[in-house]
Amino acid sequence: MNAVSIRIITSEIEKLIPFYEQVTGIKAIQYTPDFAELQTPTATIAIGSTKTLQFFGGESIAQPAENRSVIIEFLVSEVEKKFEQLRTFLTPYLVQEPTIMPWGNQSLLFRDPDGNLVNFFTPVTEEAIEKFSSKKG
């Protein structure tokens, strides 16, 4: 089994798509006015409007801008460099500037316009580097 996608449900798709395009540098493929994907080499970030919930059983299935338990994480080559590139853009969303975590990753935390927590991280300790280099393939 492989985890291949995370889907964000939003009531403001017109804000979320350009936000993720800006922070990732990936152009979204917008299949319909209510659904888009940003495809990375290892996984896809899908963004769906609340209108797409009808296909999953109705609006009560998911609530936009209510996440307080999931962190969307991106492995980046250099957190500090990415932060400098995005500093001005991320200022209103910033939670924590690049910080080395106890598990060996340098981490940059911010929120997207819906309040979802996003983590850009780079392994910096030998153990963390080894852990992620073994996942490349």
C-alpha positions in Angstrom: 0.0 0.0 0.0 1.2 3.5 -0.8 -0.1 6.8 0.5 -0.4 8.9 -2.7 -2.6 11.9 -2.0 -3.9 14.3 0.6 -7.1 16.1 -0.2 -8.0 19.5 1.3 -11.6 20.5 1.3 -12.1 24.2 1.2 -14.9 26.8 0.8 -12.3 29.1 -0.7 -10.7 27.1 -3.5 -9.8 30.3 -5.4 -7.4 31.2 -2.4 -6.0 27.8 -1.7 -4.9 26.9 -5.2 -2.7 29.9 -5.7 -1.4 29.6 -2.2 -0.1 26.1 -2.7 1.2 27.0 -6.2 3.2 29.8 -4.6 4.7 27.8 -1.7 5.5 24.7 -3.7 6.4 26.2 -7.0 4.2 23.6 -8.7 1.5 24.7 -11.1 -1.9 23.1 -10.2 -3.9 21.2 -12.7 -7.4 22.4 -12.3 -9.7 19.7 -13.7 -12.9 21.6 -12.9 -13.8 24.9 -11.1 -14.1 22.7 -7.9 -11.1 20.4 -8.1 -7.4 20.8 -8.7 -4.2 18.8 -8.0 -0.6 19.7 -7.4 1.5 16.7 -8.3 4.9 16.1 -6.7 7.2 13.3 -7.6 5.9 11.2 -4.6 2.4 12.4 -3.8 -0.4 14.6 -4.8 -2.0 17.5 -3.0 -5.7 17.6 -4.1 -7.8 20.6 -3.4 -11.6 20.3 -3.6 -14.3 22.8 -3.0 -17.1 21.9 -0.6 -19.2 21.2 -3.7 -17.2 18.0 -4.2 -18.5 16.6 -0.9 -21.7 15.5 -2.7 -19.7 12.7 -4.3 -18.7 11.4 -0.9 -22.0 11.4 0.8 -22.8 15.0 1.6 -21.5 18.1 3.3 -21.4 16.5 6.7 -18.5 14.2 5.6 -15.8 17.0 5.9 -15.8 20.5 7.2 -13.5 23.1 5.6 -11.0 25.1 7.7 -11.6 22.8 10.7 -8.4 20.8 10.8 -6.5 20.9 14.1 -4.8 17.5 14.0 -3.1 17.0 10.7 0.2 18.6 9.4 0.8 18.6 5.7 4.5 18.0 5.2 6.9 18.6 2.4 10.5 17.4 2.2 12.6 20.2 0.8 16.3 20.3 0.0 17.1 23.4 2.0 14.5 24.8 4.5 16.5 28.0 5.1 16.7 28.8 1.4 13.0 28.1 0.9 12.2 30.3 3.9 14.2 33.2 2.5 12.5 32.8 -0.9 9.0 32.8 0.7 9.6 35.0 3.8 7.5 38.0 2.6 4.7 35.8 1.3 4.6 33.6 4.4 4.7 36.4 7.0 0.9 36.4 7.7 0.9 32.6 7.8 4.1 32.0 9.8 3.9 29.8 12.9 7.6 29.0 13.4 10.8 30.0 11.6 13.2 27.3 10.7 14.0 25.3 13.8 15.9 22.0 14.4 13.5 19.5 15.9 14.6 16.8 18.4 14.1 14.1 15.7 16.7 15.7 13.4 14.7 17.7 10.9 15.0 21.4 10.4 11.4 22.5 10.2 9.5 25.6 8.9 5.9 25.8 10.1 3.1 27.9 8.7 -0.6 27.8 8.1 -2.4 27.9 4.7 -5.4 30.3 4.2 -7.8 27.7 5.7 -5.6 27.4 8.8 -4.2 23.9 8.0 -0.7 23.5 9.4 2.1 23.0 6.8 5.6 21.9 7.5 8.6 22.3 5.2 11.4 20.2 6.5 15.0 19.1 5.7 16.7 16.2 7.5 19.9 17.6 9.1 21.2 15.0 11.5 23.0 11.9 10.2 20.1 9.6 11.4 17.4 11.8 9.8 19.3 12.1 6.5 19.8 8.3 6.4 16.1 7.7 7.1 15.0 9.8 4.2 17.7 8.8 1.8 16.5 5.2 2.2 13.0 6.3 1.0 14.2 7.7 -2.3 13.8 5.3 -5.1 
